[in-house]
Structures are given as C-alpha cells and as structure tokens.
Amino acid sequence: MTGPWAGGKHAYGFCDRCAFRYPLHELGYEIEDKRPNGLRVCPECFDKDHPQLQLGEFRVYDPEALKDPRPDTNPKESQGLFGWNPVGNPALDITTFVGRVNVTTS
C-alpha cells in the first residue's frame, strides 16, 4: 500500500480556470508566492510564480536622496539654454514659400 489515495491513472479533472477536462495527472498545482494556492490548472492556464509577488525576499538598495546636495543658487542662469532661446528669438525667424494656392468660392 503506497498511500491513502487511489492512483487515478485513468481519472479526469477539470481545470479551475478554463473548466476544460484534462487527465488528472496533467493538471498542475498553481504556485503563488512560493506556496500552492489550491488551484489545479491545465498546462495552457499555468502561470509561473511571478517575482513581484515575492517582495521582501531580497534586500533592495535603491537610495533616492542625495548626500550633501548643493541647491541651485541662481535659477535664472541655470535654466537657460546657453544663449539659445528658440521661442521669440528674432535670429531664428524663418520664412519659406511652398507655392501658390488659388481659392475660388461659388
């Protein structure tokens, strides 16, 4: 005697997601956060355990603040584009001609 359950080599089961019938041995246990969540799913519906569900497992070093920052003391000068100002600069006014258009109204 190997265990309390029958072998079931000819048994069928239904996928918990798509509800299609499969041989019971083809249905796998779905794993979520490295633990089975109780669903038996077919190979088409089976999803790998996603790494984002395992938050906190690995230490993440992602600093956001700067050490000894130097604030901007002259914002007007630092926001300029080194003498190039495309908006309203008369040196950059360009006039072009493509052709003629005749409009008639009736």
N, CA, C and O of each residue as an XYZ file, in Angstrom:
424
protein
N       0.854     -1.177      0.000
C       0.000      0.000      0.000
C       0.898      1.238      0.000
O       1.764      1.377      0.864
N       0.691      2.145     -0.979
C       1.568      3.299     -1.107
C       1.041      4.540     -0.412
O       1.845      5.377      0.000
N      -0.231      4.699     -0.263
C      -0.768      5.893      0.376
C      -2.282      5.822      0.490
O      -2.896      4.860      0.030
N      -2.888      6.835      1.101
C      -4.329      6.796      1.314
C      -5.152      7.159      0.076
O      -6.380      7.081      0.122
N      -4.515      7.552     -1.022
C      -5.263      7.981     -2.202
C      -5.137      6.944     -3.312
O      -4.139      6.231     -3.410
N      -6.164      6.879     -4.138
C      -6.143      5.981     -5.288
C      -5.186      6.546     -6.341
O      -4.931      7.750     -6.369
N      -4.657      5.673     -7.205
C      -3.712      6.095     -8.231
C      -4.348      7.024     -9.255
O      -3.768      8.058     -9.587
N      -5.510      6.684     -9.755
C      -6.250      7.538    -10.677
C      -5.572      7.741    -12.013
O      -5.613      8.845    -12.555
N      -4.939      6.693    -12.573
C      -4.232      6.912    -13.831
C      -5.187      7.108    -14.998
O      -4.762      7.576    -16.054
N      -6.449      6.771    -14.846
C      -7.448      6.998    -15.898
C      -8.438      8.089    -15.497
O      -9.451      8.279    -16.170
N      -8.157      8.804    -14.415
C      -9.100      9.801    -13.897
C      -8.982     11.109    -14.682
O      -7.921     11.455    -15.202
N     -10.096     11.811    -14.746
C     -10.133     13.127    -15.380
C     -10.338     14.195    -14.313
O     -10.906     13.949    -13.249
N      -9.866     15.358    -14.630
C     -10.091     16.506    -13.751
C     -10.413     17.717    -14.602
O     -10.162     17.721    -15.807
N     -10.960     18.728    -13.987
C     -11.324     19.954    -14.688
C     -10.444     21.096    -14.206
O     -10.237     21.288    -13.008
N      -9.936     21.841    -15.168
C      -9.080     22.980    -14.846
C      -9.891     24.007    -14.053
O     -11.034     24.303    -14.403
N      -9.303     24.545    -12.993
C     -10.002     25.529    -12.168
C     -10.118     26.888    -12.836
O     -10.855     27.741    -12.344
N      -9.416     27.122    -13.941
C      -9.526     28.393    -14.649
C     -10.432     28.302    -15.864
O     -11.410     29.042    -15.968
N     -10.115     27.400    -16.783
C     -10.871     27.350    -18.038
C     -11.976     26.303    -18.017
O     -12.822     26.302    -18.911
N     -11.998     25.424    -17.041
C     -13.025     24.397    -16.856
C     -13.018     23.347    -17.959
O     -14.016     22.649    -18.137
N     -11.919     23.215    -18.709
C     -11.800     22.137    -19.687
C     -11.348     20.870    -18.975
O     -10.674     20.917    -17.946
N     -11.739     19.730    -19.554
C     -11.410     18.442    -18.962
C     -10.035     17.981    -19.440
O      -9.723     18.050    -20.629
N      -9.230     17.517    -18.511
C      -7.890     17.005    -18.795
C      -7.673     15.743    -17.970
O      -8.360     15.529    -16.971
N      -6.733     14.917    -18.377
C      -6.333     13.838    -17.471
C      -5.800     14.453    -16.174
O      -5.071     15.445    -16.193
N      -6.168     13.860    -15.085
C      -5.857     14.447    -13.778
C      -4.354     14.645    -13.580
O      -3.942     15.593    -12.912
N      -3.542     13.771    -14.146
C      -2.093     13.901    -13.948
C      -1.520     15.092    -14.723
O      -0.397     15.508    -14.439
N      -2.263     15.660    -15.703
C      -1.782     16.832    -16.438
C      -2.072     18.143    -15.706
O      -1.453     19.166    -16.002
N      -2.991     18.121    -14.771
C      -3.314     19.339    -14.019
C      -2.245     19.570    -12.957
O      -1.948     18.689    -12.151
N      -1.679     20.761    -12.973
C      -0.633     21.085    -12.005
C      -1.149     22.017    -10.927
O      -2.154     22.705    -11.104
N      -0.450     22.027     -9.819
C      -0.808     22.925     -8.724
C      -0.214     24.299     -9.009
O       0.980     24.427     -9.282
N      -1.045     25.305     -8.944
C      -0.556     26.659     -9.186
C       0.147     27.177     -7.943
O      -0.338     27.014     -6.823
N       1.299     27.805     -8.158
C       2.123     28.321     -7.065
C       2.027     29.841     -7.058
O       2.177     30.487     -8.095
N       1.777     30.400     -5.891
C       1.711     31.850     -5.732
C       2.485     32.219     -4.478
O       2.188     31.728     -3.389
N       3.469     33.078     -4.634
C       4.347     33.483     -3.531
C       5.020     32.264     -2.897
O       5.119     32.149     -1.676
N       5.483     31.354     -3.770
C       6.189     30.129     -3.386
C       5.340     29.160     -2.565
O       5.881     28.301     -1.868
N       4.012     29.292     -2.641
C       3.114     28.366     -1.943
C       1.991     27.971     -2.873
O       1.530     28.807     -3.650
N       1.529     26.733     -2.830
C       0.375     26.364     -3.657
C      -0.869     27.097     -3.162
O      -1.106     27.192     -1.958
N      -1.657     27.611     -4.099
C      -2.859     28.349     -3.703
C      -4.123     27.500     -3.793
O      -5.224     28.012     -3.592
N      -3.978     26.210     -4.092
C      -5.130     25.316     -4.089
C      -5.749     25.095     -5.457
O      -6.639     24.254     -5.584
N      -5.320     25.805     -6.475
C      -5.886     25.638     -7.808
C      -5.127     24.560     -8.563
O      -3.900     24.487     -8.501
N      -5.873     23.723     -9.277
C      -5.278     22.763    -10.215
C      -5.582     23.297    -11.596
O      -6.749     23.436    -11.961
N      -4.559     23.596    -12.367
C      -4.758     24.214    -13.675
C      -4.074     23.398    -14.761
O      -3.121     22.661    -14.506
N      -4.591     23.550    -15.988
C      -4.050     22.839    -17.140
C      -2.740     23.502    -17.582
O      -2.419     24.594    -17.113
N      -1.985     22.863    -18.470
C      -0.725     23.465    -18.933
C      -0.922     24.800    -19.652
O      -0.038     25.655    -19.589
N      -2.051     25.005    -20.330
C      -2.298     26.268    -21.026
C      -2.582     27.411    -20.050
O      -2.236     28.558    -20.333
N      -3.193     27.121    -18.931
C      -3.544     28.154    -17.952
C      -2.479     28.342    -16.875
O      -2.565     29.275    -16.076
N      -1.491     27.477    -16.848
C      -0.494     27.528    -15.784
C       0.375     28.770    -15.913
O       0.906     29.048    -16.989
N       0.524     29.512    -14.835
C       1.378     30.697    -14.786
C       2.527     30.430    -13.824
O       2.341     29.852    -12.753
N       3.712     30.861    -14.226
C       4.846     30.754    -13.311
C       4.643     31.700    -12.141
O       3.910     32.685    -12.234
N       5.298     31.385    -11.050
C       5.250     32.250     -9.877
C       5.969     33.556    -10.217
O       7.154     33.540    -10.551
N       5.278     34.657    -10.137
C       5.840     35.936    -10.550
C       6.736     36.509     -9.456
O       6.366     36.476     -8.282
N       7.915     37.038     -9.821
C       8.845     37.562     -8.818
C       8.299     38.751     -8.030
O       8.718     38.981     -6.895
N       7.360     39.516     -8.622
C       6.828     40.668     -7.882
C       5.979     40.242     -6.691
O       5.729     41.042     -5.790
N       5.534     38.986     -6.679
C       4.774     38.510     -5.529
C       5.685     38.132     -4.367
O       5.202     37.822     -3.279
N       6.970     38.153     -4.582
C       7.927     37.751     -3.556
C       8.663     38.966     -2.995
O       9.869     38.910     -2.755
N       7.942     40.051     -2.789
C       8.562     41.260     -2.257
C       9.064     41.017     -0.844
O       8.410     40.341     -0.049
N      10.199     41.559     -0.545
C      10.779     41.407      0.777
C      11.730     40.240      0.882
O      12.426     40.104      1.888
N      11.779     39.401     -0.119
C      12.678     38.252     -0.059
C      14.131     38.684     -0.235
O      15.029     38.160      0.425
N      14.352     39.641     -1.128
C      15.696     40.132     -1.379
C      15.803     41.575     -0.916
O      14.877     42.367     -1.088
N      16.933     41.902     -0.333
C      17.160     43.277      0.100
C      17.442     44.130     -1.133
O      18.284     43.791     -1.965
N      16.733     45.223     -1.229
C      16.881     46.120     -2.367
C      17.492     47.422     -1.867
O      16.981     48.044     -0.935
N      18.581     47.824     -2.491
C      19.235     49.079     -2.142
C      18.917     50.068     -3.256
O      19.505     50.005     -4.336
N      17.994     50.974     -2.993
C      17.560     51.937     -4.001
C      17.453     53.317     -3.355
O      16.347     53.788     -3.087
N      18.600     53.976     -3.099
C      18.539     55.278     -2.446
C      17.956     56.341     -3.371
O      18.191     56.330     -4.580
N      17.191     57.258     -2.783
C      16.576     58.328     -3.558
C      17.132     59.704     -3.197
O      17.108     60.623     -4.016
N      17.620     59.841     -1.999
C      18.132     61.138     -1.565
C      19.620     61.255     -1.880
O      20.338     60.256     -1.928
N      20.070     62.485     -2.093
C      21.478     62.758     -2.359
C      22.186     63.123     -1.061
O      21.613     63.777     -0.189
N      23.416     62.700     -0.947
C      24.206     63.074      0.218
C      24.850     64.426     -0.057
O      25.472     64.616     -1.102
N      24.711     65.347      0.853
C      25.242     66.704      0.753
C      24.878     67.379     -0.574
O      25.766     67.715     -1.358
N      23.603     67.577     -0.829
C      23.218     68.201     -2.098
C      23.596     69.678     -2.114
O      23.724     70.308     -1.064
N      23.767     70.207     -3.285
C      24.057     71.630     -3.464
C      22.885     72.252     -4.208
O      22.721     72.023     -5.406
N      22.064     73.041     -3.508
C      20.897     73.637     -4.162
C      21.306     74.696     -5.181
O      22.404     75.250     -5.118
N      20.420     74.959     -6.100
C      20.661     75.948     -7.147
C      20.551     77.343     -6.540
O      19.517     77.693     -5.971
N      21.605     78.134     -6.658
C      21.602     79.479     -6.083
C      21.260     80.547     -7.109
O      20.985     81.687     -6.732
N      21.268     80.212     -8.397
C      20.954     81.175     -9.434
C      20.073     80.484    -10.484
O      20.561     80.110    -11.551
N      18.777     80.314    -10.185
C      17.930     79.537    -11.082
C      17.760     80.154    -12.468
O      17.589     79.423    -13.443
N      17.803     81.484    -12.580
C      17.616     82.100    -13.886
C      18.735     81.715    -14.847
O      18.478     81.391    -16.007
N      19.953     81.750    -14.373
C      21.084     81.393    -15.228
C      21.143     79.892    -15.521
O      21.526     79.492    -16.620
N      20.772     79.072    -14.561
C      20.890     77.629    -14.766
C      19.757     77.068    -15.622
O      19.883     75.965    -16.155
N      18.672     77.791    -15.762
C      17.567     77.306    -16.585
C      17.696     77.740    -18.038
O      16.911     77.294    -18.875
N      18.639     78.578    -18.356
C      18.851     78.998    -19.738
C      19.496     77.893    -20.549
O      20.052     76.939    -20.005
N      19.411     78.043    -21.865
C      19.980     77.041    -22.745
C      21.250     77.561    -23.406
O      21.423     77.403    -24.614
N      22.119     78.164    -22.652
C      23.419     78.626    -23.092
C      23.308     79.582    -24.283
O      24.015     79.427    -25.279
N      22.422     80.562    -24.173
C      22.295     81.594    -25.197
C      21.398     81.206    -26.354
O      21.225     82.001    -27.278
N      20.826     80.026    -26.341
C      19.957     79.608    -27.440
C      18.532     79.584    -26.921
O      18.203     78.770    -26.057
N      17.692     80.452    -27.427
C      16.301     80.548    -26.995
C      15.427     80.468    -28.247
O      15.261     81.476    -28.933
N      14.874     79.325    -28.559
C      14.136     79.189    -29.814
C      12.787     79.909    -29.821
O      12.252     80.180    -30.896
N      12.233     80.219    -28.677
C      10.915     80.851    -28.651
C      11.097     82.369    -28.602
O      11.635     82.901    -27.631
N      10.648     83.059    -29.644
C      10.704     84.504    -29.666
C      12.056     85.081    -30.017
O      12.260     86.281    -29.834
N      12.972     84.303    -30.502
C      14.289     84.791    -30.871
C      14.234     85.269    -32.326
O      14.025     84.455    -33.225
N      14.417     86.572    -32.575
C      14.305     87.064    -33.953
C      15.384     86.515    -34.881
O      15.197     86.526    -36.097
N      16.483     86.046    -34.361
C      17.527     85.487    -35.219
C      17.109     84.154    -35.817
O      17.696     83.699    -36.799
N      16.099     83.527    -35.232
C      15.668     82.227    -35.717
C      14.368     82.287    -36.511
O      13.799     81.238    -36.814
N      13.880     83.466    -36.856
C      12.670     83.561    -37.675
C      12.985     83.080    -39.081
O      13.929     83.555    -39.713
N      12.201     82.150    -39.560
C      12.430     81.562    -40.874
C      11.168     81.735    -41.703
O      10.066     81.464    -41.226
N      11.323     82.181    -42.924
C      10.205     82.329    -43.834
C      10.449     81.410    -45.027
O      11.535     81.401    -45.607
N       9.422     80.638    -45.385
C       9.552     79.730    -46.515
C       8.362     79.905    -47.445
O       7.307     80.386    -47.032
N       8.535     79.517    -48.690
C       7.468     79.544    -49.681
C       7.384     78.177    -50.332
O       8.390     77.606    -50.753
N       6.178     77.671    -50.404
C       5.987     76.352    -50.991
C       5.431     76.462    -52.399
O       5.832     75.716    -53.292
N       4.524     77.378    -52.594
C       3.901     77.506    -53.900
C       2.714     78.435    -53.819
O       2.599     79.233    -52.889
N       1.826     78.330    -54.800
C       0.654     79.201    -54.831
C      -0.586     78.355    -54.663
O      -0.630     77.198    -55.082
N      -1.583     78.937    -54.050
C      -2.873     78.289    -53.877
C      -3.946     79.233    -54.383
O      -4.004     80.392    -53.970
N      -4.782     78.751    -55.260
C      -5.910     79.529    -55.764
C      -7.190     79.028    -55.097
O      -7.483     77.832    -55.132
N      -7.929     79.913    -54.509
C      -9.174     79.553    -53.843
C     -10.306     80.233    -54.580
O     -10.282     81.449    -54.770
N     -11.285     79.474    -54.993
C     -12.479     80.041    -55.623
C     -13.692     79.639    -54.826
O     -13.807     78.498    -54.378
N     -14.578     80.562    -54.653
C     -15.815     80.292    -53.941
C     -16.981     80.473    -54.901
O     -16.926     81.295    -55.816
N     -17.981     79.735    -54.693
C     -19.148     79.877    -55.582
C     -20.395     80.241    -54.793
O     -21.468     80.401    -55.374
